[in-house]
Amino acid sequence: MAGLRELIPKSRPRQRQAPPWISRLVQLGVTAEDPYIRRRQIFTNIGAFAIALNAFSHLLLNAVLFPWELMPLHIYNAVVTVLALSIHRLHPYGENLGAMALSTLTIGGHTYVVLALGLNSGLQIYFTLAGFLLFIFGIEHWRQFTIFFAAAFLALIATLYFGRPAGFMIPQQADFRETLAVQALINTMIINVLLIVYALTALRRAEIELSQEFARSESLIDVILPRAIAARLKRGEERRIADKVSSASIMFADLSGFTAATNAVGPDELVGWLDELFCSFDELCSRNGVDKIKTIGDSYMAVGGLDGDAGRGAVAICRLALEMQQQMSRHKALGSHRLSLRIGIHNGTVVAGVIGDLRVSYDVWGDAVNVAQRMEAHGEPGRIQVSAQVVAMVGHRFAFERRGSIALKGLAETEAWFLTGVLADAVKETANSGEDRDEALR
C-alpha cells in the first residue's frame, strides 16, 4: 500500500511550454483569475489572431493580383485585420465580450466575402466551422453560443439563397474562384483536424488527471484508515463504524529518555528523527499485518487481531514488537542521546470504530487498552512487557521471561512477563508465514 509521501508528489511533472513570447501574446488582455474564463479568452485571442493573419495574407495576395478590381475587398481585409487584433482589449469588460465581438466580426464579414466573390469560390464552407464558437463561449454559456451558431446558420442559408455563382466582384475570373474553392476545402479540413485534436487532447488530459486524483483520494483513505474499514466507508452502507472485538492484542511503545533528549536538539532535527523512526515502524506494521492506530507524542500504538483472527493477531503484534526493538537498536542517536524503547502488550476485548467528521480517526477503547498502556508505563526501557493473557495465546511461539506480579495504577496486581524472542522451533514457521503474508499483500 502506498504511503502518504508516495501520494503527495514532490513536484508536478514538467510540461512542455510554448516560448515566452507566444504565451504573452495569447494572454493579452486576459486578467481573469478563473481558469475556465482564462482558457476561453485565450482561445478567443488565438482565433482572433488567426483571423487577422488570414485577412492580412489575403490583403497582400489580392493586392498583388488585383490591385484595383478588389479594392473594396482590400479595405475589408484591412479593417478585419485591425479589428481582430483589437479583440483582446475587450476581455477586461466582460468574460465573453471578446467572444461575441469575434463571432459578430467573423459571421458578418464572411457573409460579405461570400456574396462578393460568389458561391463558385466555395468560401461558404467556412460557415460549417461555427461549432468552433463553443470553444470560446464555453458549454456553461450555451445560450450565447446557440444565438451566434443560429446566426451563422442563417447567414449560410442567406448566402446560398441570395448569392450569385460569380458574385459581384471580378465575375470573369473563374480560375481565381476555383483556386479559392480548393484552398477553402483544404483549410477547412486542416482546421477541423486541429480542433478535434485539441478537443480530444484536452479531454484525455482531463481524464488522466481525474483518474490520478481519484486514485490518490482512494489511497489516501486507505492510509488514514485500515483498508477493511476504508472499504466499508466507501460502500456507504453503514452510518457508523463500530465493532466489538472479543480478542485483540494491543501494543503501546514509548521512547525512554525522550523528554530529556528533546532539550538538546532543534525542532527540525527532532521532527526529522521522529518521522524517520515512526515511518520505519509503519513499514513494520504493514509487513506484519498489524493495524497502526495512532501516535501520541513519542508514543506509538498498534493493534493486531481486529480482523477477528485473534491468534494470528497476537503472533503478529509480538513479532512486530521484537522487530521494533531491533529497529530501535539500529536507529541513530537523537543528538548525543541514544534512546531505548519501552513496549507493553495486552490481549482482551476492545471496541473499535471511526469517530469525528473533520480529520476522522480510527481508534479502540476498553479496559484492555488501559491495561496495555499501563503494561508499557510500568515496563523497563529496552524490553517488551506482556500480560499473562498474551503468554497464554502465543507461548508456544515465543520465549518469555517471567517478571512476576506488578501493581498497575488503578488495577489489581497483574502477572507480567518479558518477551525475549522467537522459539527456535517457531522461527521457520514464523518466517514462512511472513513470506505467505508478503505474497498475499503483493
Summary of the structure (lengths in Angstrom):
residues: 442
radius of gyration: 37.3
end to end distance: 9.0
largest distance: 116.4
contacts: 1339
relative contact order: 0.07
helix: 61%
strand: 17%
